[in-house]
Amino acid sequence: MSKQSISETKLRKLLELNEKLKEQLELSRVPVSEASKSLIDYCQTNQDRMVPSVWGSRHPDPFTEPTAGCGCILM
């Protein structure tokens, strides 16, 4: 390969990288505090069927530990 073709290849890669960076710059951004607040609001207003103990289901949550007795374990 000649020096000119190597330089052209490097230039093409730099131009491609520059285009990708321009595309990323145009993406809309949301502050972390706003995204966190939105996630908290969603979790508090939408029931998660996988965590019935949090939402007060009539059926017991099979994934929680039983709370009968004092919960002490002797070895």
ChimeraX commands (.cxc) that place a marker at each C-alpha (Angstrom):
marker #1 position 0.00,0.00,0.00 radius 0.5
marker #1 position 1.21,3.44,-0.76 radius 0.5
marker #1 position 1.31,6.26,1.76 radius 0.5
marker #1 position -1.44,8.06,-0.13 radius 0.5
marker #1 position -3.88,5.14,0.10 radius 0.5
marker #1 position -3.13,4.76,3.82 radius 0.5
marker #1 position -3.81,8.46,4.32 radius 0.5
marker #1 position -7.05,8.21,2.33 radius 0.5
marker #1 position -8.17,5.26,4.46 radius 0.5
marker #1 position -7.42,7.17,7.66 radius 0.5
marker #1 position -9.25,10.22,6.33 radius 0.5
marker #1 position -12.31,8.14,5.40 radius 0.5
marker #1 position -12.40,6.58,8.89 radius 0.5
marker #1 position -12.12,10.01,10.51 radius 0.5
marker #1 position -14.94,11.36,8.35 radius 0.5
marker #1 position -17.15,8.38,9.27 radius 0.5
marker #1 position -16.39,8.91,12.95 radius 0.5
marker #1 position -17.17,12.60,12.61 radius 0.5
marker #1 position -20.57,11.81,11.05 radius 0.5
marker #1 position -21.40,9.38,13.88 radius 0.5
marker #1 position -20.48,12.00,16.45 radius 0.5
marker #1 position -22.68,14.58,14.72 radius 0.5
marker #1 position -25.61,12.13,14.80 radius 0.5
marker #1 position -25.09,11.53,18.51 radius 0.5
marker #1 position -24.95,15.26,19.15 radius 0.5
marker #1 position -28.41,15.68,17.60 radius 0.5
marker #1 position -30.02,13.09,19.89 radius 0.5
marker #1 position -32.38,14.53,22.48 radius 0.5
marker #1 position -31.07,14.41,26.03 radius 0.5
marker #1 position -32.89,14.13,29.35 radius 0.5
marker #1 position -31.28,15.10,32.66 radius 0.5
marker #1 position -30.70,12.17,35.03 radius 0.5
marker #1 position -32.89,13.77,37.70 radius 0.5
marker #1 position -35.81,14.00,35.25 radius 0.5
marker #1 position -35.32,10.40,34.05 radius 0.5
marker #1 position -35.13,9.17,37.65 radius 0.5
marker #1 position -38.30,11.03,38.62 radius 0.5
marker #1 position -40.09,9.59,35.59 radius 0.5
marker #1 position -38.98,6.07,36.51 radius 0.5
marker #1 position -40.08,6.49,40.13 radius 0.5
marker #1 position -43.48,7.84,39.04 radius 0.5
marker #1 position -43.95,4.92,36.67 radius 0.5
marker #1 position -43.04,2.34,39.31 radius 0.5
marker #1 position -45.38,3.91,41.85 radius 0.5
marker #1 position -48.37,4.06,39.50 radius 0.5
marker #1 position -48.07,0.77,37.59 radius 0.5
marker #1 position -48.58,-2.55,39.33 radius 0.5
marker #1 position -45.86,-5.14,38.84 radius 0.5
marker #1 position -47.49,-8.56,38.79 radius 0.5
marker #1 position -44.15,-10.14,39.65 radius 0.5
marker #1 position -44.06,-8.41,43.07 radius 0.5
marker #1 position -47.53,-8.97,44.55 radius 0.5
marker #1 position -46.31,-8.44,48.13 radius 0.5
marker #1 position -45.76,-4.77,47.32 radius 0.5
marker #1 position -49.17,-4.28,45.66 radius 0.5
marker #1 position -51.30,-6.27,48.11 radius 0.5
marker #1 position -52.45,-9.26,46.12 radius 0.5
marker #1 position -54.94,-11.80,47.49 radius 0.5
marker #1 position -52.54,-14.60,46.60 radius 0.5
marker #1 position -49.34,-14.98,48.63 radius 0.5
marker #1 position -46.08,-14.11,46.93 radius 0.5
marker #1 position -44.27,-17.43,46.31 radius 0.5
marker #1 position -40.91,-15.65,46.21 radius 0.5
marker #1 position -41.02,-14.13,49.70 radius 0.5
marker #1 position -39.82,-15.95,52.78 radius 0.5
marker #1 position -42.53,-17.10,55.20 radius 0.5
marker #1 position -43.01,-14.73,58.15 radius 0.5
marker #1 position -44.67,-17.15,60.57 radius 0.5
marker #1 position -43.03,-17.32,63.99 radius 0.5
marker #1 position -40.10,-15.18,65.03 radius 0.5
marker #1 position -38.06,-15.87,61.90 radius 0.5
marker #1 position -35.13,-17.20,63.94 radius 0.5
marker #1 position -33.02,-20.03,62.60 radius 0.5
marker #1 position -31.01,-22.25,64.95 radius 0.5
marker #1 position -28.09,-24.27,63.70 radius 0.5
marker link #1:1,2 radius 0.2
marker link #1:2,3 radius 0.2
marker link #1:3,4 radius 0.2
marker link #1:4,5 radius 0.2
marker link #1:5,6 radius 0.2
marker link #1:6,7 radius 0.2
marker link #1:7,8 radius 0.2
marker link #1:8,9 radius 0.2
marker link #1:9,10 radius 0.2
marker link #1:10,11 radius 0.2
marker link #1:11,12 radius 0.2
marker link #1:12,13 radius 0.2
marker link #1:13,14 radius 0.2
marker link #1:14,15 radius 0.2
marker link #1:15,16 radius 0.2
marker link #1:16,17 radius 0.2
marker link #1:17,18 radius 0.2
marker link #1:18,19 radius 0.2
marker link #1:19,20 radius 0.2
marker link #1:20,21 radius 0.2
marker link #1:21,22 radius 0.2
marker link #1:22,23 radius 0.2
marker link #1:23,24 radius 0.2
marker link #1:24,25 radius 0.2
marker link #1:25,26 radius 0.2
marker link #1:26,27 radius 0.2
marker link #1:27,28 radius 0.2
marker link #1:28,29 radius 0.2
marker link #1:29,30 radius 0.2
marker link #1:30,31 radius 0.2
marker link #1:31,32 radius 0.2
marker link #1:32,33 radius 0.2
marker link #1:33,34 radius 0.2
marker link #1:34,35 radius 0.2
marker link #1:35,36 radius 0.2
marker link #1:36,37 radius 0.2
marker link #1:37,38 radius 0.2
marker link #1:38,39 radius 0.2
marker link #1:39,40 radius 0.2
marker link #1:40,41 radius 0.2
marker link #1:41,42 radius 0.2
marker link #1:42,43 radius 0.2
marker link #1:43,44 radius 0.2
marker link #1:44,45 radius 0.2
marker link #1:45,46 radius 0.2
marker link #1:46,47 radius 0.2
marker link #1:47,48 radius 0.2
marker link #1:48,49 radius 0.2
marker link #1:49,50 radius 0.2
marker link #1:50,51 radius 0.2
marker link #1:51,52 radius 0.2
marker link #1:52,53 radius 0.2
marker link #1:53,54 radius 0.2
marker link #1:54,55 radius 0.2
marker link #1:55,56 radius 0.2
marker link #1:56,57 radius 0.2
marker link #1:57,58 radius 0.2
marker link #1:58,59 radius 0.2
marker link #1:59,60 radius 0.2
marker link #1:60,61 radius 0.2
marker link #1:61,62 radius 0.2
marker link #1:62,63 radius 0.2
marker link #1:63,64 radius 0.2
marker link #1:64,65 radius 0.2
marker link #1:65,66 radius 0.2
marker link #1:66,67 radius 0.2
marker link #1:67,68 radius 0.2
marker link #1:68,69 radius 0.2
marker link #1:69,70 radius 0.2
marker link #1:70,71 radius 0.2
marker link #1:71,72 radius 0.2
marker link #1:72,73 radius 0.2
marker link #1:73,74 radius 0.2
marker link #1:74,75 radius 0.2
view
